[in-house]
Amino acid sequence: MKVHLGLDSLPIFNKPVITIGSFDGVHYGHQKLIEKIKSEAKQLNTESIVITFDPHPRQVVFPKDKTLQLLNSTSEKIALFDNFGIDHLVIVPFTVAFSQQPADEYIEKFLINKFHPGVIIIGHDHKFGLNRSGDINFLKWHQEKGGYKVEEITAQQISDIVISSTKIRKFLGEGNILKANSLLGYHYILTGVVKHGEHIGHTLGFPTANIYLPNSFKLVPKYGIYASKTTVNNKIYHSMLYIGDRPSYKHLPNRTIEVNIFDFKEDIYGQEIKVEIVDFIRNDIEFTNTEDLIHQLNLDKQSAVSILQA
């Protein structure tokens, strides 16, 4: 996969199959769309292109709205698309000026002039252009003049639940990791840099790597303990993840994200690690003494080992 950061140095495409969207989560519904553009590109002997945006359009259109929670950072999104084997990923800088394009200008100056598409495949609810005035019907009205064909992909369903990033966010907020992961099609990911903490885990016999998330809009699931898998230097380890405000240590700062990596003793301060959240174990609770906390952490580890071995 070739990654293009911006529009200035794009190659000249010859009737590629393209799709456009924010693709937050790159979830199972998005993956069906990716499969479709890859399949059509192969049939037409051309290239597949995914066009997405950075920052997320809502961060630009509603800059004072701090409620936005994203399922992926840009780097996580790039890695996910790379796994799914498309030819090109184009990350378009989303600006106020870009958001002000009328829908017909968006089609002519952006889609046609930059990508020369042969086929445009979009989700059923895709909107574009100033005031989100463009939709699939608008694209169809312009397809003869634009020399492209438009195809729609409908909402995908798993267990009668229509897949959407909104539903995944809801499940993560509830700690319902299994449902969230089933809609994502992979384990939910937190990627961050290991920083120094208060080293409480060492004193308890459960040393942890404290994770700093560089993207403040990244969604962090419900407080609690989770079974997880942690990737360090391209090697995967079983682990358990803690997200919470450490109610047993009220004098310490608020939320922390830290992972206890099983059978691991390396110094990884300053390194980026990836944590895949596999399942929820329990809520974050307060302990009145250290002995009870250590006893519970041992039970948590047993639960995590059981979940991960299964």
URTAGI-V644713 format. One record per helix or strand of 2 or more residues. SS is the DSSP state (A for helix, B for strand). FROM is the first residue (numbers start at 1). LEN is the number of residues. If there is no record, write none. Layout:
ss/from/len
SS/FROM/LEN
SS/FROM/LEN
This chain:
ss/from/len
B/2/4
B/17/4
A/28/17
B/48/7
A/57/5
A/74/10
B/88/6
A/96/4
A/103/13
B/119/5
A/130/3
A/136/6
A/143/4
B/149/5
B/157/2
B/161/2
A/165/10
A/177/8
B/188/8
A/200/5
B/209/4
B/224/9
B/235/10
B/256/6
B/272/11
A/290/20
